[in-house]
């Protein structure tokens, strides 16, 4: 968690940490969604730890009586962004917006070639984060000092909306318009 603070977000503004598992054809869990919702409704940032598949059994080989493992896989920020967008589309609760909610992609923190890129989920889909390990932060409400540091890592021309709120909270304001 401490390394995530290197992007400029204050650690005391983080809520629950979540894990984003790889989706596959038959299994598309979104158990992380309610925790991101809870954090965002409270104005807190969410650190998303991305899936690592190491020593995953090769089921085809197992059916032949062989013990083999698939090569290790490490989820990228890009894959996590795709899955978060799909989760929002599935739930449809407006907890984050792929084109407005500020997020931060992190890669190889603490290494000489670490990479930090801030932008919306849609913008992070297009970025090259390089080799693993990656993490992702879905921002809650950002303080001016946090934003000052994040601007250093912001995708050029980003369309993020400053401190966008989940649409459930803005429902009353929509009626007034």
C-alpha positions in Angstrom: 0.0 0.0 0.0 2.8 2.4 0.9 4.3 2.2 -2.6 0.9 3.3 -4.1 1.5 6.6 -2.4 4.3 7.4 -4.8 1.7 8.6 -7.3 0.8 11.5 -5.0 -2.4 10.1 -3.5 -2.6 10.4 0.3 -2.7 6.9 2.0 -5.3 8.0 4.5 -7.7 8.7 1.6 -7.8 5.0 0.6 -10.7 2.7 1.4 -10.9 -1.0 1.0 -8.4 -2.7 -1.3 -9.8 -5.0 -3.9 -8.5 -7.8 -6.1 -9.4 -8.0 -9.8 -9.3 -11.6 -11.1 -8.9 -12.6 -14.7 -12.2 -13.0 -16.5 -12.7 -16.1 -18.7 -15.4 -17.5 -20.9 -17.4 -19.0 -18.1 -16.4 -17.0 -15.0 -16.7 -13.2 -14.9 -16.7 -12.3 -11.2 -17.4 -8.7 -10.2 -17.2 -9.1 -6.4 -14.8 -6.1 -6.4 -17.6 -3.8 -7.6 -19.5 -3.3 -4.3 -16.2 -2.4 -2.5 -15.3 0.2 -5.2 -18.9 1.5 -4.8 -18.5 1.8 -1.1 -15.2 3.6 -1.4 -16.4 6.0 -4.2 -19.6 6.9 -2.3 -17.3 7.7 0.7 -15.0 9.8 -1.5 -12.1 7.2 -0.9 -9.6 5.9 -3.4 -9.6 2.2 -4.2 -6.3 0.2 -4.7 -6.9 -2.6 -7.2 -4.5 -5.5 -7.0 -4.3 -7.3 -10.3 -4.5 -11.0 -10.8 -1.3 -13.2 -11.0 -1.6 -16.7 -12.4 1.5 -18.7 -11.3 1.6 -22.5 -11.2 -1.8 -22.7 -12.8 -2.5 -26.4 -13.7 -2.8 -27.4 -17.4 -6.2 -29.2 -17.3 -5.7 -30.7 -20.7 -2.5 -32.3 -19.6 -4.1 -33.4 -16.3 -6.8 -35.3 -18.3 -3.9 -37.2 -20.0 -2.4 -38.0 -16.6 0.4 -35.5 -16.9 1.3 -32.8 -14.4 2.1 -29.6 -16.2 1.6 -26.0 -15.5 0.7 -23.1 -17.8 3.2 -20.3 -18.1 2.7 -17.5 -15.5 0.4 -14.6 -16.4 0.3 -11.2 -14.8 -2.7 -8.9 -15.4 -2.0 -5.6 -17.0 -3.6 -2.2 -16.2 -5.1 -2.4 -19.7 -6.9 -5.7 -19.0 -8.1 -4.5 -15.6 -9.4 -1.3 -17.2 -11.4 -3.4 -19.7 -12.8 -5.6 -17.0 -13.8 -2.6 -14.8 -15.6 -1.1 -17.8 -17.4 -4.4 -18.3 -18.3 -4.6 -14.6 -19.8 -1.1 -14.7 -21.8 -2.0 -17.8 -23.0 -5.2 -16.1 -24.1 -3.6 -12.9 -25.1 -0.2 -14.4 -25.0 1.6 -11.1 -22.9 4.6 -12.3 -20.2 4.1 -9.7 -17.5 5.2 -12.1 -17.5 6.4 -15.7 -14.9 5.1 -18.2 -14.5 8.5 -19.7 -14.6 10.7 -16.6 -13.4 9.0 -13.5 -9.8 9.6 -12.7 -7.7 6.5 -12.3 -4.0 5.8 -11.9 -2.1 2.9 -13.5 1.0 1.7 -11.7 3.8 -0.6 -12.9 6.9 -1.9 -11.3 6.8 0.6 -8.4 10.1 1.0 -6.6 12.1 -0.1 -9.6 14.2 2.2 -11.8 11.8 1.8 -14.7 8.6 2.3 -12.7 5.7 3.8 -14.6 2.8 5.8 -13.3 0.1 7.1 -15.7 -3.1 8.9 -14.6 -6.2 9.2 -16.8 -9.7 7.7 -17.3 -10.2 4.0 -17.7 -10.7 4.5 -21.5 -7.4 6.4 -21.7 -5.5 3.9 -19.7 -6.6 1.2 -22.1 -4.4 2.8 -24.7 -1.3 3.2 -22.6 1.9 1.0 -22.6 2.7 0.1 -19.0 5.4 -2.4 -20.0 6.4 -5.4 -18.0 4.6 -6.5 -14.8 3.8 -6.1 -11.9 0.8 -3.7 -12.3 -1.8 -2.2 -10.0 -4.6 0.3 -10.6 -6.2 2.9 -8.5 -9.8 4.2 -8.9 -9.7 7.7 -7.4 -12.3 9.0 -5.1 -12.3 12.7 -4.2 -8.9 14.2 -4.8 -7.4 17.0 -2.7 -5.8 19.9 -4.5 -2.3 18.7 -3.3 -3.0 15.2 -4.7 -4.1 16.6 -8.0 -1.0 18.8 -8.2 1.2 15.7 -8.1 -1.1 13.6 -10.3 -1.0 16.2 -13.1 2.7 15.2 -13.6 1.5 11.7 -14.6 -1.7 12.7 -16.5 -2.3 11.5 -20.0 -2.1 14.5 -22.4 -5.5 15.9 -23.2 -7.2 13.7 -20.5 -11.0 14.0 -20.3 -11.2 13.2 -16.6 -13.8 15.1 -14.6 -12.5 16.6 -11.3 -13.9 14.6 -8.3 -16.8 13.1 -10.3 -19.3 11.4 -8.0 -21.2 8.2 -8.5 -24.4 9.0 -10.4 -26.5 7.7 -7.5 -25.4 10.7 -5.4 -26.1 13.2 -8.1 -29.6 11.9 -8.7 -31.2 14.7 -6.8 -29.3 17.3 -8.7 -30.5 15.9 -12.0 -34.1 16.5 -10.9 -33.4 20.1 -10.2 -32.1 20.8 -13.8 
